[in-house]
Amino acid sequence: MEQEPRERTTIVTTGSGGAGWFIVGGVVVALVIAAILFAGGFFEGSTTASIDVPDKVTIEVPDVDVQSPADDAPKPAQ
């Protein structure tokens, strides 16, 4: 008995899209930047701050002789 020949279909694909490699590259760049910041101590931020504030503030102004505007202003006309 002779068999019938089967029909075969061959699908050939060449390469893939570049979106996957673009995403992998972005993740690698983000990890490198995070490692540099971590090694530089950026994420160890101090939660306390110190500011030296004097207990008393003194403001000195010079003596100025000023006359009141009401003393030498002309009287309003009626």
C-alpha positions as CSV (number, residue, x, y, z in Angstrom):
1,M,0.0,0.0,0.0
2,E,1.3,3.3,-1.0
3,Q,1.0,6.4,1.3
4,E,-0.2,9.7,0.1
5,P,2.4,12.4,0.2
6,R,1.7,14.9,3.0
7,E,1.6,18.6,2.4
8,R,4.2,20.4,4.5
9,T,4.4,24.0,5.4
10,T,7.6,25.6,6.5
11,I,7.6,29.0,8.2
12,V,10.9,30.9,8.4
13,T,11.2,34.0,10.6
14,T,14.2,36.3,10.5
15,G,15.0,38.2,13.6
16,S,12.8,39.9,16.0
17,G,11.7,43.5,16.8
18,G,14.2,45.8,18.5
19,A,11.7,46.8,21.3
20,G,12.9,44.1,23.6
21,W,16.6,45.1,23.3
22,F,15.6,48.7,23.8
23,I,13.8,47.9,27.1
24,V,16.7,45.8,28.3
25,G,19.1,48.6,27.5
26,G,17.0,51.1,29.5
27,V,16.9,48.8,32.5
28,V,20.7,48.3,32.4
29,V,21.2,52.1,32.2
30,A,18.8,52.6,35.2
31,L,20.6,49.9,37.2
32,V,24.0,51.5,36.5
33,I,22.8,55.0,37.5
34,A,21.2,53.5,40.7
35,A,24.5,51.7,41.6
36,I,26.5,54.9,41.1
37,L,24.1,56.9,43.3
38,F,24.1,54.2,46.0
39,A,27.9,54.0,46.0
40,G,28.2,57.7,46.3
41,G,26.0,57.7,49.4
42,F,23.0,59.5,47.8
43,F,20.5,57.2,49.5
44,E,21.9,57.4,53.0
45,G,20.4,60.9,53.5
46,S,20.6,62.2,57.1
47,T,17.4,62.9,58.8
48,T,18.8,65.5,61.2
49,A,20.1,68.9,60.5
50,S,22.0,71.3,62.7
51,I,21.6,75.1,62.5
52,D,23.4,77.5,64.9
53,V,20.9,80.2,65.9
54,P,21.9,82.9,68.4
55,D,19.7,83.2,71.5
56,K,19.3,87.0,71.1
57,V,19.3,89.1,68.0
58,T,20.2,92.8,68.4
59,I,19.4,95.4,65.8
60,E,21.1,98.8,66.2
61,V,19.8,101.8,64.3
62,P,21.4,105.3,64.1
63,D,19.8,108.2,65.9
64,V,18.0,110.3,63.3
65,D,16.2,113.6,64.1
66,V,12.9,113.6,62.3
67,Q,10.2,116.1,62.6
68,S,6.6,115.1,62.5
69,P,4.9,116.0,59.1
70,A,2.0,117.6,61.1
71,D,4.3,120.2,62.6
72,D,5.3,122.0,59.4
73,A,2.5,120.9,57.0
74,P,0.2,123.7,55.7
75,K,-3.3,123.7,57.0
76,P,-5.9,122.4,54.6
77,A,-8.0,125.0,52.8
78,Q,-11.7,125.1,53.7
